[in-house]
Amino acid sequence: MSRIGKRAIPIPDKVTVTIEGQSVAVKGPKGELSRVLPSGVSVEQEEKTLRVNRVNDSRPARERHGLCRTLVYNMVEGVSQGYTRRLEIQGVGYRAQVQGQKLVLSMGYSHPVEMDPPDGIQFAVENNTNVIVTGIDKELVGNTAARIRAVRPPEPYKGKGIRYAGEQVRRKAGKTGKK
């Protein structure tokens, strides 16, 4: 039995869950999310909790049990509290700014890099060097933050680039000069 899959999902106040076959829709104060779960698992609602159960003990059902529980939990958490991912920019002349909805990054290229947010994602910038990605879909927030980081990943010699807040970048010793 999956340790994660057998845990119940508490449903906060102001959050409603609708289950129609394999489709699960969650509506809360921050928005609405829906997802079609794969076969092999079922979702049951018991008053203020949700349970994800396996239909049978086949290998695909066992593999999907914990995954589906986590996906449903992330939907409930997202519509009630939302998700945030913070990125830090390090390097001389590297900066970010928000123009309307777009995020504009000046990362040492010959041109500024402009990124449009996907639906449901908002960008914010603090002090020109801290980018905040917020939204209700955990997967979309993480993918958007990864796309921003990929514009200029941190390099190992000076540590310049875009990194997640709190990320440790392994540093290398540079070349030693002639003596």
C-alpha positions as CSV (number, residue, x, y, z in Angstrom):
1,M,0.0,0.0,0.0
2,S,1.3,3.4,-0.9
3,R,2.2,5.5,2.1
4,I,1.3,8.7,0.4
5,G,-1.7,7.3,-1.4
6,K,-3.5,6.1,1.7
7,R,-3.4,9.5,3.5
8,A,-6.7,11.5,3.5
9,I,-6.8,14.9,1.9
10,P,-8.5,17.5,4.2
11,I,-10.8,19.9,2.3
12,P,-10.6,23.5,3.8
13,D,-13.7,25.7,4.2
14,K,-14.7,27.7,1.0
15,V,-13.4,24.8,-1.2
16,T,-15.8,22.6,-3.1
17,V,-14.9,19.4,-4.9
18,T,-16.9,17.9,-7.7
19,I,-16.1,14.3,-8.8
20,E,-17.5,12.9,-12.1
21,G,-16.0,9.5,-12.9
22,Q,-12.3,10.1,-13.4
23,S,-12.7,13.9,-13.6
24,V,-12.0,15.9,-10.4
25,A,-12.8,19.6,-10.3
26,V,-11.8,21.8,-7.3
27,K,-13.2,25.3,-6.8
28,G,-11.9,27.7,-4.1
29,P,-11.3,31.4,-3.3
30,K,-8.3,31.7,-5.6
31,G,-9.8,30.0,-8.7
32,E,-10.8,26.7,-10.2
33,L,-8.8,23.7,-11.3
34,S,-9.8,20.4,-12.9
35,R,-8.0,17.2,-13.9
36,V,-8.8,13.9,-15.4
37,L,-7.1,11.1,-13.4
38,P,-5.8,8.0,-15.1
39,S,-7.6,4.7,-14.8
40,G,-6.7,2.4,-11.9
41,V,-7.6,4.9,-9.2
42,S,-10.8,6.4,-7.8
43,V,-11.6,9.4,-5.7
44,E,-14.2,9.4,-2.9
45,Q,-15.4,12.3,-0.8
46,E,-16.3,11.8,2.8
47,E,-17.7,15.0,4.4
48,K,-14.6,17.2,4.7
49,T,-12.0,14.8,3.4
50,L,-11.0,13.1,0.1
51,R,-9.6,9.6,-0.3
52,V,-7.8,8.3,-3.3
53,N,-8.2,4.5,-3.7
54,R,-6.9,1.9,-6.0
55,V,-9.4,0.0,-8.2
56,N,-7.2,-3.2,-8.1
57,D,-3.7,-4.2,-7.1
58,S,-2.3,-4.2,-10.6
59,R,1.1,-2.7,-11.1
60,P,-0.2,0.4,-13.0
61,A,-2.7,1.1,-10.3
62,R,-0.1,0.8,-7.6
63,E,2.2,3.2,-9.5
64,R,-0.5,5.8,-9.9
65,H,-2.0,5.7,-6.4
66,G,0.5,8.1,-4.7
67,L,0.8,10.3,-7.8
68,C,-2.9,10.8,-8.1
69,R,-3.3,11.6,-4.3
70,T,-0.5,14.2,-4.6
71,L,-2.1,15.7,-7.8
72,V,-5.5,16.1,-6.1
73,Y,-3.8,17.5,-2.9
74,N,-1.9,20.1,-4.9
75,M,-5.2,21.2,-6.6
76,V,-6.9,21.6,-3.2
77,E,-3.9,23.5,-1.8
78,G,-3.6,25.7,-4.9
79,V,-7.2,26.9,-5.0
80,S,-7.1,27.7,-1.3
81,Q,-3.7,29.2,-0.8
82,G,-1.9,29.3,-4.1
83,Y,1.8,28.6,-4.9
84,T,4.8,30.9,-5.1
85,R,8.3,30.4,-6.6
86,R,11.0,32.9,-6.0
87,L,14.1,33.4,-8.2
88,E,17.2,35.5,-7.6
89,I,19.3,37.2,-10.3
90,Q,23.0,37.6,-9.6
91,G,25.5,39.4,-11.8
92,V,26.5,42.9,-12.8
93,G,24.0,44.5,-15.1
94,Y,21.5,41.6,-14.9
95,R,18.0,42.7,-14.0
96,A,14.3,42.1,-14.4
97,Q,11.2,44.2,-14.7
98,V,7.5,43.8,-15.4
99,Q,6.0,45.7,-18.3
100,G,2.2,45.2,-18.2
101,Q,1.9,41.4,-17.9
102,K,5.3,40.6,-19.5
103,L,8.5,39.8,-17.7
104,V,11.5,41.5,-19.3
105,L,14.9,40.1,-18.5
106,S,18.2,41.9,-19.2
107,M,20.7,39.1,-18.9
108,G,23.7,40.2,-20.9
109,Y,22.4,39.2,-24.3
110,S,22.3,41.6,-27.2
111,H,18.5,41.9,-26.7
112,P,16.1,41.9,-23.7
113,V,14.3,38.5,-23.2
114,E,10.6,39.0,-22.9
115,M,8.4,36.3,-21.4
116,D,4.6,36.2,-21.5
117,P,2.9,34.5,-18.5
118,P,0.7,31.5,-19.2
119,D,-2.9,31.8,-18.2
120,G,-3.2,31.8,-14.4
121,I,0.4,32.9,-13.7
122,Q,1.5,36.4,-12.4
123,F,5.0,37.8,-12.3
124,A,6.3,40.3,-9.8
125,V,9.7,41.8,-9.4
126,E,11.4,43.2,-6.2
127,N,14.5,45.3,-6.3
128,N,15.1,44.5,-10.0
129,T,16.8,41.2,-8.9
130,N,14.1,39.1,-7.3
131,V,11.4,37.5,-9.5
132,I,8.3,36.1,-7.9
133,V,6.1,33.6,-9.9
134,T,2.6,33.0,-8.4
135,G,-0.4,31.0,-9.5
136,I,-2.8,28.2,-8.3
137,D,-1.4,25.4,-10.5
138,K,1.8,24.0,-8.8
139,E,2.9,22.3,-12.0
140,L,2.5,25.4,-14.1
141,V,4.2,27.7,-11.5
142,G,7.2,25.3,-11.4
143,N,7.5,25.0,-15.1
144,T,7.3,28.7,-15.6
145,A,10.0,29.3,-13.0
146,A,12.2,26.7,-14.7
147,R,11.8,28.4,-18.1
148,I,12.8,31.7,-16.5
149,R,15.9,30.1,-14.9
150,A,16.8,28.5,-18.2
151,V,17.3,31.9,-19.8
152,R,20.7,32.2,-17.9
153,P,21.3,29.3,-15.4
154,P,23.9,30.0,-12.7
155,E,27.4,29.3,-13.9
156,P,29.9,27.5,-11.6
157,Y,32.8,30.0,-11.7
158,K,31.4,33.3,-10.6
159,G,27.8,32.2,-9.7
160,K,26.3,34.7,-12.1
161,G,22.8,33.9,-13.5
162,I,19.3,33.2,-12.4
163,R,18.8,30.8,-9.5
164,Y,16.0,29.6,-7.2
165,A,15.8,31.4,-3.9
166,G,18.0,29.4,-1.5
167,E,19.6,27.3,-4.2
168,Q,23.2,26.3,-3.6
169,V,25.4,26.5,-6.7
170,R,28.5,24.4,-6.7
171,R,31.4,26.6,-7.4
172,K,34.6,25.6,-9.2
173,A,38.1,26.9,-8.7
174,G,39.2,28.9,-11.8
175,K,42.4,28.6,-13.7
176,T,45.6,29.2,-11.8
177,G,47.9,31.8,-13.3
178,K,51.6,31.2,-14.3
179,K,54.1,31.8,-11.6
